[in-house]
Amino acid sequence: MEALQANPTDLVGYSDEALLALTREQAVHRRHMEGVARARYAVGQGNQQDVLRTQVEMTRVGQIVVEQETAIAIRVAEVNR
């Protein structure tokens, strides 16, 4: 409890920060998958749908990152009031 009284923002969003880190890691993997899909398409081993699907996933993960960052900022602002 003393840690919370000393600096309450240290504990705000701890699990949120961990979730955000995992989501960012997913974004890195999605970028890699998109590169693989593009390379396969470029040499005729993949199709355009695979490239588009990975791009949609990258966009979705990017939106989730923004939502998580916003939620963390709101929680920190609420604590700092």
Contacts in CASP RR format, 6 or more apart in sequence:
PFRMAT RR
TARGET T0000
AUTHOR 0000-0000-0000
METHOD contacts of the structure
MODEL  1
MEALQANPTDLVGYSDEALLALTREQAVHRRHMEGVARARYAVGQGNQQD
VLRTQVEMTRVGQIVVEQETAIAIRVAEVNR
3 10 0 8 1.000
3 11 0 8 1.000
4 10 0 8 1.000
4 11 0 8 1.000
8 79 0 8 1.000
9 76 0 8 1.000
9 79 0 8 1.000
9 80 0 8 1.000
12 75 0 8 1.000
12 76 0 8 1.000
12 79 0 8 1.000
13 72 0 8 1.000
13 75 0 8 1.000
13 76 0 8 1.000
16 68 0 8 1.000
16 71 0 8 1.000
16 72 0 8 1.000
16 75 0 8 1.000
17 72 0 8 1.000
19 68 0 8 1.000
20 65 0 8 1.000
20 68 0 8 1.000
20 69 0 8 1.000
20 72 0 8 1.000
23 61 0 8 1.000
23 62 0 8 1.000
23 64 0 8 1.000
23 65 0 8 1.000
23 68 0 8 1.000
24 65 0 8 1.000
26 61 0 8 1.000
27 58 0 8 1.000
27 61 0 8 1.000
27 62 0 8 1.000
27 65 0 8 1.000
30 54 0 8 1.000
30 57 0 8 1.000
30 58 0 8 1.000
30 61 0 8 1.000
31 58 0 8 1.000
33 54 0 8 1.000
33 57 0 8 1.000
34 51 0 8 1.000
34 54 0 8 1.000
34 55 0 8 1.000
34 58 0 8 1.000
35 54 0 8 1.000
37 46 0 8 1.000
37 50 0 8 1.000
37 51 0 8 1.000
37 53 0 8 1.000
37 54 0 8 1.000
38 51 0 8 1.000
40 46 0 8 1.000
40 50 0 8 1.000
41 47 0 8 1.000
41 48 0 8 1.000
41 50 0 8 1.000
41 51 0 8 1.000
END
